[in-house]
Amino acid sequence: MIDEWDLGSTNQRRIRAQKYEVAILPIGSMEPHNWHLPEGTDWRAATYIARECCRLAWEKGAKVLCLPALPFSSDANLMSFPFTIDVRQETVDAVITDIVRSLRRHGMRKFLLLNAHGGNHFIPVIRVLQADLDVQVFLCNWWTVINDRYGEIFEKPEDHAGEMETSVALALFPDEVELKYAGPGTPAPYRFEALRAGWVQTARRFERLNDQCAVGDPRAATADKGRACLELTCSRLASFLAELAAAPIDASFPQAPGSPA
């Protein structure tokens, strides 16, 4: 089956008959997730969510284009764990810049970076892209989409390889989740009150947190929780994409119409 919203499966004849409005770039990573989740958990979640929200948006009439997911990200602080793949942030930024530059050449001006890796920081490169290329780039860290409903679905907070991420994995690829091996994901505490309170921050070296490369207890995870999370996430993202596709880039975009220029 050819999906016209999927760049990897559509073709030139079909592309020329469409007027795409928004391009979605999913971004994952290859890194450890406790003892029980696949190394490609972020990449697979990003791929599924991007494809599903594009499918739903297309059904709403939105001309969206889903790009293949990037499998690698900035992971320098996990390099003590075997076969973590770290691509420097400036390299990831350069790849994103080249993708946006290429699609801008073909008339695309609206982009969504669908990020699935907490170690990525894209606002600086988005500022430059928008200044240099006359585009509008949006960023969504997918795990934040349901923040207001998180407590209705999950019991414990999520940071890395915890209940939320494990539930999503159980919903998407249950045969590759070995929950019986999961550690509790309890991190060593900071020694400084300022760090514990959050008004001073630093980059975490995960090998100093615990031996699991995890922050968050996954043991309450279920596939049903994962499906509820994914359904709400994809529904909300699809609605945003439909709105974005329909909105013209005018003098006030993305502010509300009539806002001061």
C-alpha positions in Angstrom: 0.0 0.0 0.0 1.3 3.4 -0.9 0.8 6.1 1.7 1.0 9.5 0.0 1.9 11.1 3.3 5.0 8.9 3.7 8.0 10.1 1.7 9.6 6.6 1.9 6.7 4.9 0.1 5.2 7.5 -2.2 6.7 8.4 -5.6 7.4 11.3 -7.9 4.2 10.9 -9.9 2.1 11.2 -6.8 4.3 13.9 -5.2 3.9 16.2 -8.2 0.1 15.9 -7.8 0.1 17.1 -4.2 0.7 20.4 -2.4 2.3 19.4 0.8 2.1 22.0 3.6 4.0 20.4 6.6 7.0 18.1 6.9 7.4 16.0 10.0 10.9 14.8 10.9 11.0 12.1 13.7 14.2 11.9 15.7 15.3 9.0 17.9 18.4 7.6 19.4 20.4 4.4 19.9 21.1 4.0 23.6 20.4 1.8 26.6 17.1 1.9 28.4 17.4 0.0 31.7 18.0 -3.7 31.4 14.7 -4.5 29.7 14.1 -2.2 26.7 15.6 -2.3 23.2 18.4 0.1 22.3 16.2 1.5 19.6 13.3 2.4 21.8 13.4 6.1 21.0 13.7 5.7 17.3 10.9 3.2 17.2 8.6 5.3 19.3 9.4 8.4 17.1 8.7 6.4 13.9 5.3 5.1 15.1 4.1 8.4 16.5 5.1 10.4 13.5 3.5 7.9 11.1 0.3 7.6 13.1 -0.2 11.3 13.6 0.4 11.9 9.9 -2.1 9.2 8.9 -4.7 10.7 11.2 -3.9 14.3 9.9 -4.2 13.1 6.3 -7.6 11.7 7.0 -8.6 15.2 8.2 -7.5 16.5 4.9 -4.1 17.9 6.0 -1.3 17.7 3.4 1.5 16.5 5.6 4.6 14.6 4.7 6.3 12.2 7.1 10.1 11.9 6.7 12.1 8.8 7.7 13.2 8.9 11.3 16.8 9.9 12.2 18.1 7.0 14.4 21.0 8.8 16.1 21.2 11.7 18.5 23.5 13.5 21.0 24.4 10.9 23.6 27.8 11.8 25.0 26.6 11.4 28.6 25.7 7.7 28.1 28.9 6.6 26.4 29.9 4.5 29.4 27.2 2.0 28.4 28.2 -0.3 25.6 27.2 0.5 22.0 25.6 3.8 22.8 25.9 5.8 19.5 26.7 9.5 20.1 26.3 11.9 17.2 27.5 15.3 18.3 24.7 17.9 18.6 26.3 20.1 16.0 26.3 17.1 13.6 22.6 16.4 14.3 21.9 20.1 13.8 23.8 20.1 10.5 21.7 17.1 9.2 18.5 18.8 10.2 19.6 22.0 8.6 20.4 20.2 5.3 17.0 18.4 5.4 15.1 21.7 5.9 17.3 23.5 3.3 16.5 20.7 0.8 12.8 20.7 1.4 12.7 24.6 1.4 14.1 24.4 -2.1 11.0 22.3 -3.0 8.6 24.9 -1.5 8.1 23.5 2.0 8.0 26.2 4.7 6.4 24.5 7.8 8.3 21.8 9.7 7.7 19.8 12.9 10.7 18.1 14.6 9.2 15.2 16.5 11.8 14.5 19.1 11.9 11.2 21.1 15.3 11.7 22.9 15.7 13.8 26.0 19.4 14.6 25.2 18.5 16.7 22.1 18.3 20.5 22.3 17.0 22.0 19.1 15.8 25.5 19.9 19.2 27.1 19.0 19.2 25.6 15.5 15.5 26.4 15.0 16.3 30.1 15.6 19.0 30.0 12.9 16.9 28.1 10.4 14.0 30.5 10.8 16.3 33.5 10.4 18.2 32.1 7.4 15.7 30.2 5.4 12.3 31.9 5.8 10.7 28.8 7.3 8.7 28.1 10.5 10.0 25.1 12.5 8.2 23.7 15.5 9.5 21.3 18.1 7.6 18.6 19.9 9.1 16.4 22.6 6.5 13.7 22.3 6.5 12.7 25.9 5.2 16.1 26.9 2.1 16.0 24.8 0.0 14.4 27.6 1.5 16.2 30.6 -1.9 17.5 31.7 -3.3 13.9 31.7 -0.2 12.0 32.8 -1.5 11.2 36.3 -4.7 9.7 34.8 -2.7 7.0 33.0 0.5 6.4 34.9 1.3 5.9 38.6 4.9 7.1 38.7 6.9 9.9 37.2 8.9 9.3 34.0 12.4 10.4 33.1 14.2 7.6 31.2 13.1 4.0 30.7 10.4 4.3 33.4 6.7 3.5 33.5 5.6 5.6 30.5 8.3 4.6 28.1 8.0 1.0 29.0 4.2 1.0 28.6 4.6 2.5 25.1 7.1 -0.2 24.3 4.7 -2.9 25.6 2.1 -1.5 23.3 4.3 -1.3 20.2 6.8 -4.1 20.4 5.9 -6.4 23.4 8.0 -9.3 22.3 11.1 -7.3 22.7 10.4 -6.0 26.2 12.0 -8.1 29.0 10.2 -6.5 32.0 11.3 -9.3 34.4 14.9 -8.0 34.1 14.0 -4.3 34.8 15.8 -2.5 37.6 14.0 0.1 39.8 15.7 3.0 38.0 16.5 4.8 41.2 19.1 7.5 40.6 21.8 8.5 43.1 20.8 11.9 44.5 22.7 15.1 43.9 24.9 16.3 46.8 23.9 20.0 46.3 20.6 21.4 47.3 20.6 23.8 44.3 20.6 20.9 41.9 18.0 19.0 43.9 15.8 22.1 43.9 16.3 22.5 40.2 17.4 26.2 40.0 20.9 25.0 39.1 21.2 22.4 36.3 24.0 20.2 34.8 24.3 17.5 32.3 23.9 14.1 34.0 26.5 11.4 33.5 24.2 8.4 33.6 26.8 5.9 34.9 27.0 7.9 38.1 23.2 7.6 38.6 23.0 3.8 38.6 24.2 0.8 36.6 20.9 0.5 34.6 21.0 3.7 32.6 17.5 4.5 33.9 15.7 7.1 35.9 12.2 6.0 36.8 10.6 2.7 37.9 9.1 0.8 35.0 7.5 -2.1 37.0 4.0 -0.7 36.9 4.0 -0.5 33.1 1.3 -2.2 31.0 0.4 -2.3 27.3 -3.0 -0.8 28.1 -1.4 2.3 29.6 0.9 2.5 26.6 -2.0 2.4 24.2 -3.9 5.1 26.1 -0.8 7.3 26.0 -0.3 6.8 22.3 -3.9 7.3 21.4 -4.0 10.7 23.2 -0.6 11.7 21.9 -1.3 10.9 18.3 -4.8 12.4 18.4 -3.5 15.7 19.7 -0.6 15.9 17.4 -2.8 15.1 14.4 -5.1 17.9 15.3 -2.1 20.3 15.6 -0.8 19.2 12.2 -4.2 19.7 10.6 -4.4 23.3 12.0 -0.8 24.0 11.0 -1.4 22.7 7.4 -4.4 24.9 7.0 -2.8 28.1 8.4 -1.2 30.5 5.9 2.1 32.0 6.8 1.3 35.6 7.0 2.8 38.7 8.6 1.8 37.6 12.1 2.3 33.8 11.8 2.5 31.9 14.2 0.8 34.5 16.4 -2.9 34.9 16.3 -4.3 36.8 13.3 -4.4 40.5 13.9 -1.5 40.4 16.4 0.8 43.4 16.3 3.6 43.0 13.7 
